[in-house]
Amino acid sequence: MASGIDDLTEHTFDETIGSASVPVIVDFWAEWCGPCKTIAPTLAEIAVEQADSLKVTKVNVDEQPSLARRYDVMSIPTLLVFHNGEPVKRIVGAKGKNQLLEDLADLLG
């Protein structure tokens, strides 16, 4: 687990998302996914740099398939952004840091 990034499970997901006071990015990923590994360092940087504005979390789809099904995650990486406990944005595929920050700008203020 990268610094500042929590691994969520079926048991911790709802509480973590529901109790967050800032938007939460959930990175649906898998160990075997090349693009997931590409985006991981970028998400780690964003987690540290934007710690006051958002929370970054991860869900391993191989270990938590019910969460992937619950949110219709068909390809990875998929980033779901939750605000006030509800999904408000879906970003599919690996993107560079600038593009991700641009996609998240409306939630970062």
C-alpha positions as CSV (number, residue, x, y, z in Angstrom):
1,M,0.0,0.0,0.0
2,A,1.4,3.4,-1.0
3,S,1.7,6.1,1.5
4,G,-1.7,7.8,2.0
5,I,-3.6,5.2,0.0
6,D,-5.9,2.8,1.7
7,D,-6.8,-0.7,0.3
8,L,-10.5,-1.1,0.6
9,T,-12.4,-4.4,1.0
10,E,-16.0,-5.3,1.0
11,H,-16.0,-4.8,4.8
12,T,-14.3,-1.3,4.8
13,F,-15.7,0.2,1.6
14,D,-19.0,1.7,2.6
15,E,-17.7,3.1,5.9
16,T,-14.7,4.7,4.3
17,I,-16.7,6.2,1.4
18,G,-19.6,7.3,3.6
19,S,-17.5,8.9,6.4
20,A,-15.1,10.8,4.1
21,S,-15.3,14.6,4.5
22,V,-13.5,15.1,1.1
23,P,-14.1,13.4,-2.3
24,V,-12.7,9.8,-2.5
25,I,-11.0,8.3,-5.6
26,V,-11.3,4.6,-5.7
27,D,-8.8,2.9,-8.1
28,F,-10.1,-0.4,-9.2
29,W,-7.0,-2.4,-10.2
30,A,-5.3,-5.8,-10.4
31,E,-1.7,-7.0,-9.9
32,W,-1.4,-8.3,-13.5
33,C,-2.7,-5.0,-15.1
34,G,0.1,-3.1,-16.8
35,P,-1.8,0.2,-17.1
36,C,-2.7,-0.1,-13.4
37,K,1.0,-0.2,-12.5
38,T,1.6,2.8,-14.8
39,I,-1.0,4.9,-13.0
40,A,-0.1,3.9,-9.5
41,P,2.8,6.3,-8.9
42,T,0.7,9.2,-10.3
43,L,-2.1,8.4,-7.9
44,A,0.4,8.2,-5.0
45,E,1.7,11.7,-5.9
46,I,-1.8,13.0,-6.1
47,A,-2.7,11.4,-2.8
48,V,0.2,13.3,-1.1
49,E,-0.2,16.6,-2.9
50,Q,-4.0,16.8,-2.6
51,A,-4.3,15.2,0.8
52,D,-6.4,18.1,2.1
53,S,-8.7,18.0,-0.9
54,L,-9.3,14.3,-1.6
55,K,-8.6,10.8,-0.4
56,V,-7.2,8.1,-2.7
57,T,-8.1,4.5,-2.2
58,K,-7.6,1.2,-4.0
59,V,-9.8,-1.9,-4.6
60,N,-8.1,-5.0,-6.0
61,V,-10.7,-6.5,-8.4
62,D,-9.3,-10.0,-8.0
63,E,-9.6,-9.9,-4.3
64,Q,-12.9,-7.9,-4.2
65,P,-14.9,-9.0,-7.2
66,S,-18.2,-8.1,-5.6
67,L,-17.2,-4.4,-5.4
68,A,-16.2,-4.4,-9.1
69,R,-19.6,-6.0,-10.0
70,R,-21.4,-3.5,-7.7
71,Y,-20.0,-0.6,-9.6
72,D,-20.0,-2.2,-13.1
73,V,-16.2,-2.1,-13.4
74,M,-15.6,-3.8,-16.8
75,S,-12.1,-2.7,-17.5
76,I,-9.2,-1.6,-15.4
77,P,-7.9,0.7,-14.3
78,T,-11.2,2.4,-13.5
79,L,-11.2,5.3,-11.1
80,L,-14.5,6.1,-9.5
81,V,-14.8,9.4,-7.6
82,F,-17.2,9.5,-4.7
83,H,-18.5,12.7,-3.2
84,N,-20.9,12.7,-0.2
85,G,-21.0,8.9,-0.4
86,E,-22.2,8.9,-4.0
87,P,-20.3,8.1,-7.2
88,V,-19.9,11.4,-9.2
89,K,-17.3,10.6,-11.8
90,R,-15.8,7.6,-13.7
91,I,-12.4,7.7,-15.3
92,V,-11.4,4.6,-17.3
93,G,-7.9,3.9,-18.4
94,A,-4.4,5.1,-17.4
95,K,-3.9,8.9,-17.8
96,G,-1.1,11.2,-17.0
97,K,-1.0,13.3,-13.9
98,N,-2.0,16.6,-15.7
99,Q,-5.0,14.9,-17.4
100,L,-6.1,13.3,-14.1
101,L,-5.9,16.6,-12.3
102,E,-7.8,18.3,-15.1
103,D,-10.5,15.6,-14.8
104,L,-10.7,16.2,-11.0
105,A,-10.5,20.0,-11.1
106,D,-14.2,20.5,-10.4
107,L,-13.9,18.5,-7.2
108,L,-10.7,20.1,-6.0
109,G,-12.1,23.6,-5.9
